[in-house]
Amino acid sequence: MSNNQLSGAQILLRALNDQGVDVVFGYPGGAVLPIYDELFKQNRIKHILVRQEGGAVHAAEGYARSTGKVGVILVTSGPGATNAVTGLLDAMMDSIPLVCICGQVPTHLIGNDAFQEADTTGITRPCTKHNYLAKDIDILARQIHEAFLVAKSGRPGPVVIDLPKDVMMAKGDYISPAKVIHKSYKPQVKGDISKIEEAVKIIAGAKKPIIYAGGGVINSGPQASQLLNHLVQMTDFPCTLTLMGLGAIPASDKHFLGMLGMHGTYEANMAMHDCDVMLCVGARFDDRVTGRTDAFSPNSTKIHIDIDPSSINKTISVDIGIVGDVGHVLEDMIKIWKSGQNKCDEKSIKSWWKTINKWRERKSLSYDKDAKVIKPQYAIERLYELSKKHSEVFITTEVGQHQMWAAQHFHFEHPNRWMTSGGLGTMGYGLPAAIGVQLAHPKALVVDIAGEASILMNMQEMSTLVQHNLPVKVFILNNECMGMVKQWQELLHGGRCAESYMQALPDFVKLAEAYGGVGLRATKKEQLDSVISEMIACDRPVIADIAVDPGENCFPMIPSGAAHNEILFSPEDKLGTEVSKDGMVMV
């Protein structure tokens, strides 16, 4: 015991300082007032007041994903904590490092149904990497430091610290991060060398190889993306990326086949199906990629690199599973490749590229460019072209058709520039995520590509943008319906579009102005470029309402329950077999 004891709230603030935290996203309430009092007394850590706790978590996700740092959230007990749950699960599914500090009623009231009490640790256990109920002031500092370690190491994820009010006010000693060593949590970052050597031999003998990379490459850091690029150039192998992996190799690279999966390119999905060796790097064989698992890449030798041992052989059985951080494993793989002077079968690889280039000729992302109405794909393409002049561009999205069109038609040359909800598919993600991105990159152009249905989920965060002078651009592809829901209803439910048309939509231009932002609208094709240019040039928050073709659907598409080489290119295409009940379940 020292004479320089601190309160629990002071310990928390000091720990956040020592962890290098510069911004906290939160919303005050009775249970966290001691913490807010300490925040008031300092000016190093910036607090961003959101309009609902869910927005705080998504904002922290955007901050974390665009910087590689841990995002930090501060919410009160009860509804404050429960409002954060969706964002926590979103971060869990997409492996985003977060630390969420939740206020809690005093320890003697826990379990008594006190005012604004919830069993936060019980509620969040399934949707966090780890959580703490901090009942002892003497170990509080240790728990906070551990939370940051757990959140950012191994497979990243969210960690909750449930902090009772009496612990915030109690006195205790502070322990620095340097003195905290987690005895049991030591994730494996270096891969098994013998398995890497075996993998290199298989890769060198491949005749029809493919590299399939995902969000794990982004999460590993910029060096992992550089190493992936090096491997691709060295081997001349084709590479495809998941939705979460976009930007891991430049979209302009000739080796990039585009995104794969349910709305991926024809060439990416066909190459995955026909390959003889698949190197999966930091991806988890998500059902949006694999389609029907028993028909997924049936004749390939599969090598899977992932830091999460539970992801290997979970969905797809692989021949070689390498547990480790993809950056470390790729580094060793390249060293072994060079030291053994391995060479690919150049003749076979050239032949493989001929086949792939024939698939490319199908131009699976094409659409009617002569249409008089604004096609959503065209709107994305013009946004991409007109934003290229900006040195730094970050894109967030909501969830739905617009998300897929953005992935298809906005081209990413760098990692950490694309923020979207992949695993959970959380509508309302994009606007608050853009808050976090813009705070982290104040001079960058940050655009939330949205749908008119998704944006209404967290529209209140426009107020946060205005309060903090964050010039985020909201680019709404307004088709007056829940586009992806309607598309599935048309395919699977006989065109019975139950509750998927949006009625009583607000005037988004007036709504933007009501919040103190700028509202713009394009209803004709010839208006589009000027609206986008005005939006980009504006130094205030903007909502651009783009009226797009309400009948346009997102293609190519692999219907749920189909094999990943059974691809529809237009509404006129029909599957050879009717979608099964199992397929309908897999939507």
C-alpha positions, 0 to 999 in steps of 0.5 A: 500500500502506498500513500499515492493511492488513486480512485478506481476512476483515476486508475482507469484514466491512467491506464488508458493513458499508458495504453496510448489511448487518445480517444474514447467513444461513449455516453454518460449515465449514473453508473459512470459519473466518477469516470466522466468527472475524471475525464473532465479534469484532463485534456489528453484523452478526447471523449466523443459523445455519440447519440446511442451506445451502439454508435459508440461501438461502431465508431470505435470499430471504424477507428480501430480498423482504420488505424490498427489500434484498440478502439475504446468505448465507455457506457453506463450500466443496464441499457448502456451496456445492452445497447452496446451488445450488437457492436460487440458481436460485430467486432467479435465476428470481424476480429476487431480489437475493442475494450468496452468499459461498462459501468455497473451498480455497486457490488452490494447491489449486483443481483438485486435487480437494482436500477439500471442493473444488467448481468453485463458479464453474462450477457456479453460472454458469448459475444466477446473474446473475454470479459471482466467483472472488476470487483477488486480495486487492488487488481483493477489496473492489472485487469485493464492492461490485460484487457488491452493485451487480450483485445489486440493479440492473437485473433483480435476481438472485443473485451468488456470490463464491467466496473461497479460504481463503488470500485470506481470510487475506492482507493488502490495502487496503480500498476503500470503495463510493464509489470503485467504479464498474462501467465496463461494467454500466449497466442501462437504467432510463429507457424510450425516450420515443418508444416510451412516447408511442406506447404512450400513444396506443395505450392511449388508443384501446383499447376492451377494454384490460387491464393485466397486471402481475408481480413486476417491479413489486414488485421495482422498489419501493413507488413502482412499485406506487403508480404502477401504482395511479395508472395503473389509477385514472386509466384505469379499466382492469381489472388482473390480476396474476401469482402473483409480482405479488400485492399490487402493487394491492390485492386489494380494488380493484374494478379487480383481476380476480384472479390469471391463469394456470393457476389464475387466475380466469375473468374474468382469463383471459377478459379477457386472451384477448379484450382489444384492448390489453394493457399488460404491466408487469414480467411475462415471459409465463411458460408458467403464464400463456400456456398455448398460446402460439399461442392467447394473446390472439390479437387484442391489441396488446401493449405490454411494459415490462421492465428485462430486454431479453432478456425482450421478445419471448422468449416472446410477440411484442409490438408495442411493447417498452419496456426500462426500470425499470417505476417510471420508465416508468410515471412517464413514461407517466402524465406523457405521458398527463396532458400530452396530456390523453388520454382513454379511450373511456368508452363502450367501457370501460363496455361492456368492464366489463359483459362482465367483470362477467358473467364475474365472475358465474361465481364461478370460485373457488367451492367447496362451503362446506357440506361437513362436512370442512375444505375447504382453500379454507375454511381459507385464508379463515378464516386470512385473516379471523382474521389481519386484526386484525394490523397486519402480515401476511406470507405465505410458501408452499411449492409445490403446491396449497396455494400456489395456494389461498393465492394465490386466497383470501388477499387482499393489499392491499400489496406485499412481503407475499407470498413464494412460489417462482414460476419454479422452484417449489421445495418447501421454500421457505416455512419458511426464507423465513419465517425471513428475513421474521420477522427483518426484521419482528420484530413482524409475523405471519408465516405459512408456508402449507404442504403436509404433503409440502413442509414435510418438505423443510426441516422441520429449520429449525424448530430455527432458529426456536426457537434465534432465538425467531422466532414463525413460524406453519406452517399445514399443509393436510394432505391426505396426498398430493402434491396437485398431482402427484396432480391432474396424474396424475388428469388426464393419466395415467389416475388412476394416482397413482404415489408421490404419496400420503404414507405414514408421515407424522410426528405434526406436533404431536409434531414441533413439540413435539420441536423446542421449538415448539407443535403444534396440530391441527384435524380438524373444521370447528368446531375450525378458528377456535379453532386459528387464533386460538390459533396467531396469539396464540402468541408461539412457533413453531407448527405447525398441522396442518389435516386437509383434504379429501384429494379436493379439487383446485385449480380453476379450471385450464387444463390444460397445452397448452390455450389460456388460455381453455380452463378447467376449473372442476371435476373433472366438466369435460372438455376438448373435445379430449384433452390432447396429448403436447405438453401433457403435456410442458408440465406 
